[in-house]
Structure formats: structure tokens, C-alpha cells
Amino acid sequence: MTRKLVYLLIFTLLCLQANFALSQVEPKTPVKNITPANVLEHVKRVQAELRLIQRKENAVPTFRRTLVVSNVAPREVYFQALTLFNKANHLCFEYTQQVKATPKLVKAQIKPADVWQVVDDALQQILAVKRSLEITQSVTIATQPSTTTPTDVFNAIIQTNQQINSLLTQSFRPSTVYQQIEKAISYTAVLLDQFPGANVLPDKPPLQANKKPVDVYRLLIKVFNKIKVIAKLSNVKTLTLNQATMQIKDVEPSDVYDMATLVVSELAYFKNQVSPEERLPRTYFPGYKTSSQVYQRIGILLKQLDLLKQHVKQYPDWLKQDS
């Protein structure tokens, strides 16, 4: 087993241990009277603290327009904030060997306070890194416009995720993306199971060699577009990928991870509508995986979504709750 795999395995095990230890702890009382502007201000605080760390570490700040969106719903901002927390947790582990339990998933209607709390959890991990580097400089953040939208917050979180990527020694790799695809397949199987006789797990397609992160990214965009069609048939609003302005040729493995988590978040929303109490099997670190293996696994997900679309066309009111 390579050193990188050992590192990722240790990080995964520590995260699982932290989540198990705190699984019975009730989430904090959410901060009240929070608006999207307050959330954006908090994200800007994270960005400012990260800039101090980047300066200390001589890390080159980069921003790639690999994910450009509009018409974002609050639930989509929430899941993107969870991705921010996971990356901040990863960074904190690299510097302090400490991890924090993932925030307990909010299944009710998402409010700005819920997003603010997850961003704050991420901020605490960033501040732990800052302390480990003995950075004493403080930051001042301007008040954000009252017209701030969920889309503004989402895009700011994407930028923040890329800041963290520039600091990670062990970046997100195909194995991490593979784990997200396993989650997506599990969620979609639950959705298909709502229709009697449905094939919940189609056969995997043949393995195609020499696939690169950009190939996986393009396939995930195809996955998202299929989900969007199903959402429209189900009268559910989803964000819009502005593909004409996305610089896909510049994607890195960490960008692929971001797109994979976006896909998972949409499927998780559907799953919580039809079967909120059903617990899925825990996904574990799968070991070394290549982009070709991830690509193959996404092929199963695409087949599932094609089947789901056929069923939803026949039963467009399949969701138990209004969206």
C-alpha cells in the first residue's frame, strides 16, 4: 500500500471515528435571523483566513471557472457548504492531525442559518490550522449586500473550496470521487425501488482505459443534466449549469470531486423526499482507483437514471412531499 493510500485511509478512519463518537449528539441550536448576506459574510471570513494561510505557506492562489451556476436553491448551497466543511476538515487533519465530525444532515427545509452553521464549522477547522502556523493577524470583513442570493453564496463557496485545494498536500483523488459515486448509486437505487419491478442496479459497462479527470468531469455533467430532466418531470427546481462559460479543460481531480458531490446532493434530496428514514449502507474508502474505474462506475449511474426517467414519465407525482 502506498504512502498516499495509507494517509487517505487514516483520514477516512478518523472521520468515521469522529462521526460515530458524536452520532448521538444533537446539532447545535442554529443561529437565528440569519440571511444569505450573513452567510456570504461568513464565507468571506473563511476566504480571508485562508489567504493568510496561503501567504504563510507561499501557496499560489488560483481560481478556475470549472463550475459556474445560476438559479441555486438553498438546499444546494447547504450541500456545497458540507463539501467546504469536508475540505476544511481534510486540511485541518494535514496540519493538526485532528478531525471533526461531519455536521448532522438537516432534512427539513434548509434555512440560511443551517448553511451559516456548516460554514462556521468549516471556519473553526481553518482557524485551527491558522493557530498551528502561529498566525496572529486578524481579518476584517465588510457587510455584504442585502440583495445577496443563494447563487452568490454558492459561487463564493466554490471559490473557497479552490483556495483550500491550493493548500492540500494530499489532494482529492479518483478514490475519493469513486466513493461519492457509490453514494450516488445507492441513493438512485432507493429511488428506483419506489417503482415495483424496477431494476435498481444495472450491469456495469465495459472498462475504458486511459480516462482522465476531464473525461470523468464531462460524464458527471451528463449525469447532472439527466438529473435535471428528472427533476423537471417531478416539478422540482434545480440549479443551472452555465456550461458555455465553464473552463472544463482546466479541471483537476478536486474539481471532479466538487461535481460529484453536487450530483450526490441532488440525489440525496430526492431520496429524502421518498424515503427519509431509510438508512443507506455506509460507504468506505475503496482503496486505489483510477479515473477509468470511476468512469465505469458512473456508467452504472447513467443507466439507473435512464431507468428512473422512464418511470417518472409514467408517474410524475411519485414524490411524497411537495418540493
Backbone torsions as a table, in degrees:
resi	resn	phi	psi	omega
1	MET	NA	131.1	-177.3
2	THR	-73.3	163.2	-179.3
3	ARG	-61.0	-38.6	-179.4
4	LYS	-63.8	-40.8	179.8
5	LEU	-67.2	-39.3	176.9
6	VAL	-60.1	-44.2	179.7
7	TYR	-59.4	-49.0	-178.1
8	LEU	-65.7	-36.1	179.0
9	LEU	-65.2	-43.2	178.2
10	ILE	-61.7	-44.5	179.9
11	PHE	-61.6	-43.3	179.5
12	THR	-63.0	-44.4	-179.4
13	LEU	-63.9	-40.2	178.9
14	LEU	-65.9	-38.9	176.9
15	CYS	-62.9	-43.5	178.7
16	LEU	-62.6	-40.5	180.0
17	GLN	-64.4	-42.8	179.7
18	ALA	-64.5	-41.9	179.2
19	ASN	-66.8	-38.7	179.3
20	PHE	-66.5	-41.2	-177.3
21	ALA	-65.7	-30.7	-175.7
22	LEU	-108.3	11.6	-174.1
23	SER	-63.8	-25.6	-178.8
24	GLN	-96.0	-0.3	-178.6
25	VAL	-82.6	131.2	179.3
26	GLU	-70.6	144.0	178.5
27	PRO	-63.3	157.0	179.6
28	LYS	-62.6	153.8	174.2
29	THR	-65.4	120.9	-175.1
30	PRO	-62.8	147.8	177.6
31	VAL	-66.7	136.7	-174.9
32	LYS	-92.8	162.1	175.1
33	ASN	57.2	35.7	178.8
34	ILE	-92.4	136.0	178.3
35	THR	-114.1	166.7	174.8
36	PRO	-54.7	-33.3	178.1
37	ALA	-63.0	-39.8	177.1
38	ASN	-64.8	-39.3	179.0
39	VAL	-65.2	-44.6	179.6
40	LEU	-61.7	-39.6	177.4
41	GLU	-60.9	-39.1	180.0
42	HIS	-69.1	-38.1	176.3
43	VAL	-63.8	-40.6	177.8
44	LYS	-62.3	-33.1	176.2
45	ARG	-63.7	-44.4	177.4
46	VAL	-59.5	-44.7	179.9
47	GLN	-60.0	-43.4	-178.4
48	ALA	-65.4	-40.8	178.2
49	GLU	-65.4	-38.2	178.7
50	LEU	-65.8	-35.0	178.0
51	ARG	-63.0	-37.3	176.3
52	LEU	-62.5	-41.6	179.8
53	ILE	-68.1	-41.9	177.9
54	GLN	-59.5	-41.5	179.6
55	ARG	-64.2	-42.7	179.8
56	LYS	-63.6	-38.5	-175.3
57	GLU	-93.8	2.9	-178.1
58	ASN	55.7	36.6	178.2
59	ALA	-85.4	136.2	-178.0
60	VAL	-82.8	116.9	178.5
61	PRO	-70.8	134.2	179.0
62	THR	-132.4	150.7	173.0
63	PHE	-141.4	119.0	179.6
64	ARG	-115.0	133.6	-180.0
65	ARG	-83.1	61.4	-179.3
66	THR	-87.2	-16.7	178.7
67	LEU	-140.2	104.7	-178.6
68	VAL	-119.9	124.9	-173.0
69	VAL	-133.5	165.8	173.1
70	SER	-148.9	169.5	177.9
71	ASN	55.8	46.2	-176.4
72	VAL	-81.2	137.9	176.0
73	ALA	-90.5	153.9	179.5
74	PRO	-54.5	-37.5	180.0
75	ARG	-63.3	-32.2	179.8
76	GLU	-73.0	-34.2	174.2
77	VAL	-64.9	-40.9	-179.0
78	TYR	-59.3	-47.2	-179.1
79	PHE	-68.5	-32.5	176.0
80	GLN	-68.3	-34.0	175.4
81	ALA	-65.0	-35.8	176.0
82	LEU	-63.4	-37.5	174.9
83	THR	-62.8	-40.8	175.7
84	LEU	-58.9	-45.1	179.3
85	PHE	-60.7	-45.4	-178.4
86	ASN	-60.0	-39.6	179.2
87	LYS	-71.2	-39.4	177.0
88	ALA	-63.9	-37.6	177.5
89	ASN	-63.1	-42.4	178.3
90	HIS	-61.5	-45.6	179.5
91	LEU	-63.6	-42.0	179.6
92	CYS	-62.4	-38.2	177.8
93	PHE	-63.1	-40.9	-179.2
94	GLU	-61.7	-34.9	-175.5
95	TYR	-94.3	-31.2	-172.3
96	THR	-124.2	-7.5	-176.4
97	GLN	59.8	25.6	177.4
98	GLN	-119.4	140.8	175.0
99	VAL	-127.8	161.3	-178.8
100	LYS	-121.3	146.9	179.2
101	ALA	-61.8	140.9	176.8
102	THR	-62.6	135.6	179.3
103	PRO	-53.8	140.9	179.7
104	LYS	-64.0	131.5	-174.7
105	LEU	-64.4	129.0	176.2
106	VAL	-87.4	120.3	-177.0
107	LYS	-100.6	-12.3	177.2
108	ALA	-78.3	-178.6	178.2
109	GLN	-60.3	127.7	-175.4
110	ILE	-73.9	133.9	176.8
111	LYS	-116.6	160.0	177.9
112	PRO	-54.0	-33.0	179.9
113	ALA	-63.6	-33.6	178.4
114	ASP	-65.5	-42.4	178.9
115	VAL	-67.3	-43.1	179.5
116	TRP	-56.1	-41.0	-177.1
117	GLN	-65.8	-41.0	178.8
118	VAL	-66.7	-42.1	177.1
119	VAL	-61.2	-38.5	178.5
120	ASP	-65.5	-38.9	176.2
121	ASP	-61.1	-40.5	177.0
122	ALA	-65.4	-41.3	179.0
123	LEU	-58.5	-41.2	-179.4
124	GLN	-61.3	-35.9	177.7
125	GLN	-69.3	-38.3	177.6
126	ILE	-66.1	-39.5	178.7
127	LEU	-65.9	-31.6	176.5
128	ALA	-65.4	-39.3	175.9
129	VAL	-64.2	-43.6	-179.9
130	LYS	-58.9	-43.2	179.2
131	ARG	-65.3	-38.2	-179.0
132	SER	-64.6	-26.4	178.6
133	LEU	-92.2	1.2	179.1
134	GLU	58.5	40.6	174.6
135	ILE	-87.6	121.8	-176.1
136	THR	-107.2	-9.5	-178.4
137	GLN	-65.6	138.5	178.8
138	SER	-100.6	166.4	-179.7
139	VAL	-122.7	154.0	176.7
140	THR	-125.1	130.0	-176.0
141	ILE	-116.3	133.0	178.8
142	ALA	-74.5	151.1	174.4
143	THR	-65.7	136.3	-177.2
144	GLN	-90.3	155.3	-176.5
145	PRO	-60.2	145.3	178.0
146	SER	-67.4	-14.9	179.9
147	THR	-86.1	5.7	-179.9
148	THR	-55.2	135.9	-178.9
149	THR	-111.5	164.4	173.0
150	PRO	-55.3	-34.8	177.6
151	THR	-61.6	-41.1	177.8
152	ASP	-60.4	-42.8	-179.1
153	VAL	-67.2	-43.8	-179.8
154	PHE	-57.7	-49.7	-177.8
155	ASN	-64.9	-34.3	176.8
156	ALA	-66.4	-37.5	178.5
157	ILE	-67.0	-38.0	176.2
158	ILE	-58.0	-45.3	178.3
159	GLN	-61.5	-40.9	-179.5
160	THR	-65.1	-40.8	176.7
161	ASN	-58.8	-39.4	179.4
162	GLN	-69.3	-32.3	174.2
163	GLN	-60.6	-44.8	180.0
164	ILE	-64.1	-39.2	179.3
165	ASN	-55.4	-36.2	-177.5
166	SER	-69.9	-15.1	-177.4
167	LEU	-103.1	-17.4	-175.3
168	LEU	-71.6	131.8	174.3
169	THR	-76.7	-43.5	177.8
170	GLN	-109.3	97.5	-175.4
171	SER	-76.3	170.3	177.7
172	PHE	-67.2	132.8	-171.8
173	ARG	-119.0	173.2	178.8
174	PRO	-51.8	-33.9	179.5
175	SER	-60.6	-39.2	-179.9
176	THR	-69.2	-39.3	176.8
177	VAL	-65.7	-41.8	178.2
178	TYR	-54.8	-41.4	179.9
179	GLN	-62.9	-38.9	177.2
180	GLN	-66.7	-38.7	179.0
181	ILE	-65.0	-36.3	176.0
182	GLU	-60.5	-39.6	176.2
183	LYS	-62.7	-45.2	-179.0
184	ALA	-60.7	-41.3	178.4
185	ILE	-64.0	-40.8	179.3
186	SER	-64.5	-44.1	178.1
187	TYR	-61.4	-44.9	-177.0
188	THR	-67.5	-32.8	176.2
189	ALA	-61.7	-40.2	176.8
190	VAL	-62.3	-41.2	-179.6
191	LEU	-64.8	-44.0	179.0
192	LEU	-65.6	-30.3	-178.3
193	ASP	-67.5	-11.9	176.7
194	GLN	-72.2	-15.2	-177.4
195	PHE	-110.9	114.5	-177.0
196	PRO	-54.5	132.6	177.0
197	GLY	83.5	-0.6	-178.2
198	ALA	-70.3	144.9	174.8
199	ASN	-82.6	103.9	-172.7
200	VAL	-80.3	-20.1	-177.7
201	LEU	-138.8	88.7	179.3
202	PRO	-66.2	164.9	177.8
203	ASP	-66.6	149.9	178.0
204	LYS	-77.4	146.9	177.7
205	PRO	-75.8	167.9	177.8
206	PRO	-61.0	149.0	178.1
207	LEU	-73.3	130.4	177.0
208	GLN	-107.9	122.9	-174.6
209	ALA	-77.0	161.9	170.3
210	ASN	64.6	26.9	175.6
211	LYS	-75.5	145.2	-178.5
212	LYS	-114.3	166.5	178.8
213	PRO	-52.6	-37.6	-179.4
214	VAL	-64.9	-33.2	177.0
215	ASP	-66.2	-42.4	178.3
216	VAL	-64.3	-40.7	-179.4
217	TYR	-61.4	-46.2	179.7
218	ARG	-61.9	-37.7	179.7
219	LEU	-69.2	-34.0	177.3
220	LEU	-69.1	-33.0	173.9
221	ILE	-62.7	-40.6	176.2
222	LYS	-61.6	-40.9	176.7
223	VAL	-60.2	-48.1	-178.4
224	PHE	-61.2	-41.2	-180.0
225	ASN	-62.8	-35.7	176.2
226	LYS	-67.0	-40.9	177.8
227	ILE	-62.2	-39.2	-179.7
228	LYS	-63.8	-38.1	176.8
229	VAL	-63.5	-44.9	179.0
230	ILE	-63.1	-39.7	178.6
231	ALA	-62.5	-42.5	179.8
232	LYS	-64.2	-41.9	177.0
233	LEU	-62.0	-29.0	-177.3
234	SER	-94.5	5.4	-179.2
235	ASN	62.2	39.9	177.4
236	VAL	-116.9	131.5	179.4
237	LYS	-85.5	137.3	175.3
238	THR	-131.5	160.5	179.6
239	LEU	-63.9	164.4	179.1
240	THR	-108.2	128.2	172.3
241	LEU	-84.0	120.1	178.6
242	ASN	-87.4	75.7	-169.7
243	GLN	-64.6	-26.5	-177.7
244	ALA	-65.6	-25.2	-177.6
245	THR	-107.7	5.5	-179.5
246	MET	-87.2	129.0	-177.7
247	GLN	-90.2	74.6	-171.5
248	ILE	-66.5	-31.3	-176.8
249	LYS	-64.2	-16.9	-177.5
250	ASP	-94.7	6.8	-172.5
251	VAL	-66.0	148.1	175.1
252	GLU	-119.7	166.4	-180.0
253	PRO	-52.2	-35.6	179.5
254	SER	-65.8	-32.4	176.1
255	ASP	-68.1	-37.3	177.2
256	VAL	-62.4	-40.8	177.5
257	TYR	-60.4	-42.9	179.6
258	ASP	-61.0	-42.9	179.2
259	MET	-66.9	-37.7	179.2
260	ALA	-64.0	-41.6	179.6
261	THR	-67.7	-31.0	175.4
262	LEU	-63.8	-45.0	177.5
263	VAL	-60.1	-46.0	-179.6
264	VAL	-61.0	-40.4	-177.9
265	SER	-62.6	-39.4	179.4
266	GLU	-67.0	-42.6	179.7
267	LEU	-69.4	-34.9	177.3
268	ALA	-63.0	-38.1	178.1
269	TYR	-60.9	-47.7	178.5
270	PHE	-60.6	-43.6	-178.6
271	LYS	-61.1	-40.7	-178.9
272	ASN	-70.6	-19.4	175.6
273	GLN	-76.5	-41.1	-173.4
274	VAL	-94.6	-26.7	-176.2
275	SER	-151.0	67.4	-172.7
276	PRO	-64.9	-26.0	-175.0
277	GLU	-92.9	-12.4	-177.2
278	GLU	-72.3	127.4	179.5
279	ARG	-94.6	130.3	179.4
280	LEU	-88.7	154.4	175.4
281	PRO	-59.8	140.4	178.8
282	ARG	-67.0	135.6	177.2
283	THR	-91.7	131.9	-177.8
284	TYR	-107.8	162.6	177.4
285	PHE	-58.5	123.5	-171.0
286	PRO	-84.6	1.1	-174.4
287	GLY	84.5	-171.1	-176.7
288	TYR	-64.0	128.9	176.2
289	LYS	-135.7	151.0	177.9
290	THR	-102.2	165.7	175.4
291	SER	-60.7	-33.0	178.3
292	SER	-64.8	-38.6	178.4
293	GLN	-69.3	-37.0	175.3
294	VAL	-64.2	-44.1	179.3
295	TYR	-57.7	-43.5	179.0
296	GLN	-62.8	-42.2	-178.4
297	ARG	-65.5	-36.6	177.3
298	ILE	-64.3	-28.8	176.6
299	GLY	-58.6	-37.5	175.9
300	ILE	-63.7	-44.2	-179.6
301	LEU	-61.3	-41.1	178.1
302	LEU	-61.4	-42.0	177.5
303	LYS	-63.2	-41.7	178.2
304	GLN	-59.7	-44.4	-176.9
305	LEU	-67.2	-35.2	175.5
306	ASP	-62.4	-42.3	178.2
307	LEU	-65.6	-42.7	-179.2
308	LEU	-63.0	-41.2	178.3
309	LYS	-58.5	-42.9	179.4
310	GLN	-60.4	-43.3	-179.5
311	HIS	-68.5	-41.0	-177.8
312	VAL	-67.7	-33.0	175.8
313	LYS	-58.6	-37.6	179.8
314	GLN	-78.3	-32.2	-176.8
315	TYR	-131.0	72.6	-174.9
316	PRO	-66.1	-15.4	179.4
317	ASP	-100.5	32.9	-174.3
318	TRP	-69.2	-22.3	-178.4
319	LEU	-74.5	141.8	-176.6
320	LYS	-80.2	-24.7	-176.7
321	GLN	-121.9	152.2	175.4
322	ASP	-72.4	145.2	179.8
323	SER	-97.3	NA	NA
